[in-house]
Amino acid sequence: MKRVWTARSLAAVLGGSLLYFLITVLVMMCGSFSPLFWVFLPAITAAASGWLYLYLAARTPRFGVPVLMNLVVLLLFLAAGELSGWMAVTLAAGAVLAELVRRLGGYESLRAARWSFLPLAYSSSGSPLYIWIDPARTAASAAEEMSPAYAAAVEGLATPGMLVLMLAAIIVGAAIGTWLGSPLWKRGQARIYIRKA
């Protein structure tokens, strides 16, 4: 199969990337109700977007899908003034690792696509990581933007056990998301063969 981008495949991945960004933002907004949504942002986002990634990976069996998805997210957060240093690092690392897994496992492999979604799922961990990297500053910022009670709740979550739980939950979220998206893998591949026929 030719590994070249077409205008149609580029438009599909860009559109999917915007939807991926919207899902991430919606989950982030839920963080205003409880800091637990912030802690489990990567896991919830993964569970809610695995289907989208598998569909895009199926209909675009070539290099660039994870990179383009995270690049769109990075640029939109940057434009909104919400991009932090750790978010940029995790978005970049997640995209590179996801591309590597797809490359090694084969672009037309469902198994490789599922595994490549795992590093992509960790991409959004840069935001909640600040709870553990700089808890005092994070709590102070939360008190200023939200409330002292919210800040106290954030401080209470800054434990090693909660960090491990957050990282483990991402694996569960990615597994749920790709399980829900498995039927869309066949649909995405079918679109390729229909166009070729």
C-alpha positions in Angstrom: 0.0 0.0 0.0 1.3 3.5 -0.8 2.4 5.3 2.2 1.5 8.8 1.0 -0.8 11.4 2.4 -3.8 12.5 0.4 -5.9 15.6 0.8 -8.8 13.4 2.0 -6.7 11.5 4.6 -5.2 14.7 5.8 -8.6 16.3 6.2 -9.9 13.3 8.1 -7.0 13.2 10.6 -7.2 17.0 11.1 -10.9 16.8 11.7 -10.4 13.9 14.1 -7.6 15.8 15.8 -10.0 18.7 16.5 -12.5 16.2 18.0 -9.8 14.7 20.1 -8.9 18.2 21.4 -12.6 18.9 22.1 -12.9 15.6 24.1 -9.8 16.5 26.1 -11.1 20.0 26.9 -14.5 18.7 27.9 -12.9 16.4 30.4 -10.6 19.2 31.7 -13.7 21.4 32.2 -15.1 18.6 34.5 -12.1 19.3 36.7 -13.9 22.3 38.0 -16.4 20.0 39.8 -13.7 17.9 41.4 -9.9 17.7 41.2 -10.4 13.9 40.7 -11.4 14.7 37.2 -8.1 16.5 36.8 -6.2 13.6 38.2 -7.9 11.0 36.0 -8.0 13.3 32.9 -5.7 11.1 30.9 -7.6 7.9 31.7 -11.0 9.4 31.0 -9.8 11.0 27.8 -8.3 7.7 26.7 -11.6 5.8 27.4 -13.5 8.5 25.5 -11.2 8.8 22.4 -9.8 5.3 21.8 -12.5 4.7 19.2 -11.5 7.8 17.3 -7.8 7.0 17.2 -8.4 3.4 15.9 -10.7 4.7 13.2 -8.2 7.3 12.1 -5.3 4.8 12.3 -7.3 2.3 10.2 -8.2 4.6 7.4 -4.7 6.3 7.4 -2.2 3.4 7.5 0.9 5.5 7.3 3.3 7.5 9.4 2.0 10.7 11.0 -1.4 10.1 12.6 -0.3 10.3 16.3 2.1 13.2 15.5 -0.6 15.2 13.8 -3.2 14.5 16.5 -0.9 15.7 19.3 0.5 18.6 17.2 -3.0 19.9 16.8 -3.7 19.6 20.5 -0.4 21.3 21.4 -0.9 24.2 19.0 -4.5 24.8 20.2 -3.5 24.8 23.9 -0.6 27.1 23.0 -3.0 29.5 21.1 -5.3 29.4 24.2 -2.4 30.2 26.5 -2.9 26.9 28.4 0.1 25.0 27.3 2.6 24.2 30.1 6.1 22.8 29.8 5.2 19.4 31.0 2.2 19.2 28.7 4.4 20.0 25.7 6.9 17.3 26.8 4.3 14.5 27.3 2.5 15.4 24.1 5.7 15.2 22.1 6.9 12.0 23.8 3.5 10.3 23.5 3.4 11.1 19.8 6.9 9.8 19.1 6.4 6.6 21.0 3.0 5.9 19.4 4.6 6.4 16.0 7.4 4.0 16.9 5.0 1.3 18.0 3.0 1.6 14.8 6.1 1.5 12.7 7.4 -1.6 14.5 4.0 -3.4 14.6 2.8 -2.5 11.1 0.5 0.2 10.0 -2.2 -2.2 9.1 -2.1 -4.2 12.3 -5.0 -3.7 14.8 -2.8 -5.0 17.6 -0.1 -2.4 16.8 -2.7 0.3 16.7 -4.1 -0.7 20.1 -0.6 -0.7 21.7 0.3 2.5 20.0 -2.6 4.2 21.6 -1.2 3.6 25.1 1.7 6.1 24.8 -0.8 8.5 23.1 -3.1 8.1 26.2 -0.2 9.1 28.4 0.2 12.3 26.4 -2.3 14.3 28.4 -0.7 13.3 31.7 1.4 16.5 31.6 -1.4 18.6 33.1 -2.2 16.5 36.2 1.5 15.7 36.8 1.9 19.2 38.3 0.0 18.0 41.3 3.0 15.9 42.2 5.8 17.9 40.6 5.1 21.2 42.3 2.2 20.6 44.8 2.6 23.9 46.7 2.4 26.1 43.6 -0.4 24.0 42.1 -2.4 24.3 45.3 -1.8 28.1 45.4 -2.9 28.4 41.8 -6.0 26.3 42.5 -6.9 28.5 45.5 -6.6 31.6 43.4 -8.6 30.2 40.4 -11.1 28.0 42.3 -11.4 28.1 46.1 -9.4 27.3 49.2 -11.5 24.1 49.6 -10.6 23.0 46.1 -6.9 23.7 46.8 -7.0 21.7 50.0 -8.5 18.8 48.0 -5.7 19.1 45.4 -3.1 19.0 48.2 -4.7 15.9 49.6 -4.3 14.1 46.3 -0.6 14.8 46.0 0.4 11.4 47.4 2.6 8.7 45.8 -0.3 6.2 46.0 -2.6 8.5 44.0 0.2 9.1 41.4 0.5 5.3 40.9 -3.3 5.0 40.7 -3.4 7.8 38.1 -0.8 6.1 35.9 -2.4 2.7 36.2 -5.8 4.1 35.4 -4.5 5.4 32.0 -3.8 1.8 31.0 -7.4 0.8 31.9 -8.8 3.9 30.1 -6.7 3.0 26.9 -7.9 -0.6 27.0 -11.5 0.5 27.3 -11.1 3.1 24.5 -9.5 0.7 22.1 -12.0 -2.1 22.9 -14.8 0.2 22.1 -13.1 1.3 18.9 -12.3 -2.2 17.6 -15.4 -2.3 15.4 -14.4 1.0 13.9 -11.1 -0.4 12.8 -12.8 -2.7 10.3 -15.0 0.2 9.1 -11.9 2.5 8.6 -10.1 -0.2 6.6 -13.2 -0.9 4.6 -13.2 2.8 3.4 -9.7 2.2 2.0 -10.7 -0.8 0.0 -13.9 0.8 -1.2 -11.9 3.8 -2.6 -9.4 1.4 -4.2 -12.1 -0.7 -5.9 
